[in-house]
Amino acid sequence: MSRIINWFTYRWPFKPIIKWSLEEDIPGGDSFWYSFGATTLFVFVLQVVTGIWQLFYYVPTVDQAYQSVSYLRYQVPFGWLIHGLHYWGSNAFIVIVFIHLLRVFIWGAYKAPRQLTWLVGVLLFFLVLALSFTGALLPWDELGYWAAEVGTSIAGTFPVVGFFIKEFMRGGAAMSQMTLSRFFIGHVAILPGILAALIAFHVVAFRQFKSVGPWNEEKRKKIGYFWPQQILKDLIVVSILFVLMVCFSAFWPAQVSGPADALDNSIMPKPEWQFLFLYQFLKLFKGKWEPVGTTGVPLVLFLILFLLPFYDRNKKRSPLYRPVAMIGCFALIVWFLLFTILGYYSKPGASLTAKVSVSSQASASVKAGAQLFSSQGCIACHTVHGQGGNIGPNLSDIGSKGLSDQWLTTQLRDPKSHDPSTEMPAFKSLTDQQVKNLVDFLQSLGGSSSTNQSSPSSGSSSPAQSNMAKSSSEPNSVASAAGSPNEPSDSSQNQTTQTSSSISRGQTLFRSQGCIGCHTVDGKGGSVGPDLSNVGSKGLSKQWLMVQLKDPKKHDPSSIMPSFSSLSDQDIQALTTYLESLKGTSGQTTLSQSSQPSTQAKESSAATQSGVSPQQSQPTSEPNAASVESLPTGKAAYLVGNPPHGEKLYNNHCSQCHGKDGKGGVANPGSSAGKIPPLNPISKELFSKNPISFAENIDRYIQHGAVPKGPHPQKSMPAFGDNLKLTQQMMAEIEAYILKLNGVDRAAILHPGLAPYAFFAITVGGYAVAVFVILLLWSRLKNVIAGGEVPHKPQAAEYQTDSTGAESQAGSETSAARSEAKGQAPPSEDQPKDGIQRLRPSSVAFAIIVIIVITIIATAVMLVFSSFVTTKPIPSITTQRITSQEGHSGISTTNSGQSANNQQKENEE
Amino acid sequence: MSVSESGKSQHHCPCGGCNGNSPERRSFLKKTVGILSTPLFVFLAWPFVQSIVATIFRLPKATFEKVGSVGTFPDNEPVLPKYESKIDEAYLHGEKLRDVWVIKHSESKVTVFSPICPHLGCRFSWYPEAKKFICPCHGSVYSIEGKVLGGPAPRGLDTLPWKIENGQVYVKWERFRVGILQKIRIG
């Protein structure tokens, strides 16, 4: 062994480099505090290794990045571990580099002559952040996509060069394949390359002046050694971190945020935790100050850190003599934590579907105001009772601020007269009545007693106000006219105008409230509910229509029509008036004239509505339940969706027919089943324990639609894919949600290699055994060391750092015999024998070798065990496509050895 | 140079025999090589920089693409239909779903807005009752004509070129630079 090393050293400075990297004396001795630098190095190596491993599967294309990551995570044995370690490694990287930075700051280790070490260290910290930013985009999922979209936009706000930086990062105007390619090459080549080079620079700079040690001069007198004492402590920290990361990978895998979809408006992303504080802090900068928040704040933070050794020239290192620096540091950390927590609990952006709820006891005016607050979009910018946006001030307690009604009216009509720099739009198109309602609503917002305050405020308003309140409680067309945005709500208007304005208002509501999503009028609209083109000539009473709007279940308990009781009475009135006006006279098409629309008519109307000509839609409306299986699945079946997001989309697009939570129960007259099939539980023929087969089975229906069996089914499944109603990504989300309803996890790990929990148990077990063995050896070794014994390791002599070691090496033969015989400390060793300080390097080296050997054995055992688990031939459901011949059974066993997924999943549980 | 070469350098040079290898001469050569090679490196860097920068600013060819039948759009009410758009971006040629805001005025006249907010590129929504477009990101508010009513937006909504043929609405997909007053096409 030594001959080989010598051979190498003759030709390459092998020994000197090892000597240089290991031999260092630490003033004040070794400490766990000093372990974070080495731990950072370990995480870097781990990230490089797991990163390269992921590249065996990952492809950086927008079409396949998401699937390739999913494949790695769910179908590659131990893919979950590789991905999990990389994911948690990236988080650990930031945390540990930060702790390291903080430690260096507290110890004052950035002061002369170590300024350059600090500068490079700060650069490394920001490089790590850049790596986490670029890495997040690579799976091309919702989270990473929107983070990159916002991140590059923020870079774009940088003065002068911002636009260029943004375009350069994106590789063009929009987020595209070019962006992914650029982020990819940055993440896997450029940034890690710079990082590695700077780490080398950092370590060399560190070795130049050695450890800084404690600030206390007394403590500095004790000298410790880097090898082996500090290395041992480093290894302890590193191994604990590694076990923790395995634990996180096993129990808290990276979140599934669904495939990226540029057309999905329902996403309101929040950044990753490390950028949350910036995100939250940015909200304080409005209007023209925005670039200050987006680029100024991060730049200032960077400069504060980067230039620290130049503006802090205080020579003292003890924190006690650096009160300003310590307080500043503490303030920064508090600021960071505060805004991170605020950001964590803040609602992202503005909720466009948010509604303000008011107590049922509130006056009609306040209710109408609340309605307007949502419908006029105030809620997009202002928060009330935790709902709404954060662009404008929170108005939850505006009523208790003592603002006059007049002031609020002016603020609504002409906000610039109060504050010329305001960004609030002037709501000039509102009627006086509407402004009154809004003012009343705002005045009612005063913390807990909002409902009590509402009545006096409405009482104190103008007579028109109380008229309004009265009239809206007993519905008539005057009230409905008042709600119309474009007509002045003058009570002196004649009956005809009121009716016509009521109709136009009703028409608007019919669209804005989404009635048109389900009902067709004049050939436009959805086919879920009955065609209403002719509803006015059916002799239905006004009362009946109003009840139908407010509580449809009263007429038909199985009705799936949602209750519109949240609408104001005027609105209900307006809708009713509008519906009564639909007598099939104006521009009626032949299809909508039939009061019992046939399937054929509905198909055509659905086709027209989606912009697809009847010829094109023919294949989609033709298939019945039996032939859908022969149609191809779409891309959605192979995208792993995010169930919570899928639930949102499901409620928007599916729940009207399939019921909330997929419970079904919706009548479908004319079909042989008589009801729309529930999705929870789903038909046995479509169900599969294998998430991919399951997704494929339902995907065909979602893509191509289906017409239920039966003579004249009133409702049929629309072709969401073929008609471009939903994107493939949206369908994937919905499928994931439907799978979840049926107890199948779309993101289940199909080929774990070894189940994550079992793997974690083995890791912990292996670690415990290793620690036990080391402790055992420790007590044994102590005697050996005490006797001055050095195990037969020739190179040990090279690293002896204390003089007694060299001495004992010389006389090792004799002392070994002596200690063997006595088993006791020789008299020459008069100091106490415990404590690492007394340990010989060689013995610790031996312990470390034992750790490594045990780890290797444990890994080998684990691998053998796992290969045994995965290759065990369990008859299982494959991920193959179901061909039409196989029909619904869909279970082919041609690939039986491959997927032990379900069985394993069951075993886990 | 030649004077110092013959004069001082003799005892400085360790090898003794090497004529004309004085420290002065070496440092002169260092500087000369450095000065001469810098423009060379700059020149060589040019293709490397250009290759990763130039493609960014290439404008893809925009063609009219069918969005839907004009009869399916409601009168004077913005809708956001999805349609299949050809992508012709660098080496990628294929199809991609896009959407645009369409407001139908008559059977032969529509207004088409890009769905991208001119402020910072978010996607805005239509509030039917308020008759306003509102962007949830920073609260820019636009009228149905696309005019800025409030918020930080520097210009009104971006209109896209359209045509109607045989009752079908065709739109040219274009992107514009966000955050500035001028409407500059970038994609």
Boltz contact constraints between the chains, C-beta under 6 A:
constraints:
  - contact:
      token1: [A, 153]
      token2: [B, 120]
      max_distance: 6.0
  - contact:
      token1: [A, 153]
      token2: [B, 121]
      max_distance: 6.0
  - contact:
      token1: [A, 167]
      token2: [B, 56]
      max_distance: 6.0
  - contact:
      token1: [A, 171]
      token2: [B, 56]
      max_distance: 6.0
  - contact:
      token1: [A, 172]
      token2: [B, 56]
      max_distance: 6.0
  - contact:
      token1: [A, 173]
      token2: [B, 175]
      max_distance: 6.0
  - contact:
      token1: [A, 173]
      token2: [B, 186]
      max_distance: 6.0
  - contact:
      token1: [A, 173]
      token2: [B, 187]
      max_distance: 6.0
  - contact:
      token1: [A, 174]
      token2: [B, 175]
      max_distance: 6.0
  - contact:
      token1: [A, 174]
      token2: [B, 187]
      max_distance: 6.0
  - contact:
      token1: [A, 177]
      token2: [B, 92]
      max_distance: 6.0
  - contact:
      token1: [A, 263]
      token2: [B, 97]
      max_distance: 6.0
  - contact:
      token1: [A, 263]
      token2: [B, 99]
      max_distance: 6.0
  - contact:
      token1: [A, 265]
      token2: [B, 123]
      max_distance: 6.0
  - contact:
      token1: [A, 287]
      token2: [B, 152]
      max_distance: 6.0
  - contact:
      token1: [A, 349]
      token2: [B, 136]
      max_distance: 6.0
  - contact:
      token1: [A, 350]
      token2: [B, 136]
      max_distance: 6.0
  - contact:
      token1: [A, 352]
      token2: [B, 125]
      max_distance: 6.0
  - contact:
      token1: [A, 352]
      token2: [B, 136]
      max_distance: 6.0
  - contact:
      token1: [A, 375]
      token2: [B, 129]
      max_distance: 6.0
  - contact:
      token1: [A, 376]
      token2: [B, 130]
      max_distance: 6.0
  - contact:
      token1: [A, 377]
      token2: [B, 127]
      max_distance: 6.0
  - contact:
      token1: [A, 377]
      token2: [B, 130]
      max_distance: 6.0
  - contact:
      token1: [A, 377]
      token2: [B, 132]
      max_distance: 6.0
  - contact:
      token1: [A, 377]
      token2: [B, 134]
      max_distance: 6.0
  - contact:
      token1: [A, 380]
      token2: [B, 134]
      max_distance: 6.0
  - contact:
      token1: [A, 380]
      token2: [B, 136]
      max_distance: 6.0
  - contact:
      token1: [A, 381]
      token2: [B, 139]
      max_distance: 6.0
  - contact:
      token1: [A, 391]
      token2: [B, 138]
      max_distance: 6.0
  - contact:
      token1: [A, 391]
      token2: [B, 139]
      max_distance: 6.0
  - contact:
      token1: [A, 423]
      token2: [B, 150]
      max_distance: 6.0
  - contact:
      token1: [A, 423]
      token2: [B, 151]
      max_distance: 6.0
  - contact:
      token1: [A, 423]
      token2: [B, 152]
      max_distance: 6.0
  - contact:
      token1: [A, 424]
      token2: [B, 150]
      max_distance: 6.0
  - contact:
      token1: [A, 425]
      token2: [B, 141]
      max_distance: 6.0
  - contact:
      token1: [A, 425]
      token2: [B, 149]
      max_distance: 6.0
  - contact:
      token1: [A, 425]
      token2: [B, 150]
      max_distance: 6.0
  - contact:
      token1: [A, 511]
      token2: [B, 77]
      max_distance: 6.0
  - contact:
      token1: [A, 512]
      token2: [B, 128]
      max_distance: 6.0
  - contact:
      token1: [A, 512]
      token2: [B, 129]
      max_distance: 6.0
  - contact:
      token1: [A, 608]
      token2: [B, 72]
      max_distance: 6.0
  - contact:
      token1: [A, 609]
      token2: [B, 72]
      max_distance: 6.0
  - contact:
      token1: [A, 611]
      token2: [B, 68]
      max_distance: 6.0
  - contact:
      token1: [A, 611]
      token2: [B, 69]
      max_distance: 6.0
  - contact:
      token1: [A, 611]
      token2: [B, 72]
      max_distance: 6.0
  - contact:
      token1: [A, 724]
      token2: [B, 82]
      max_distance: 6.0
  - contact:
      token1: [A, 727]
      token2: [B, 97]
      max_distance: 6.0
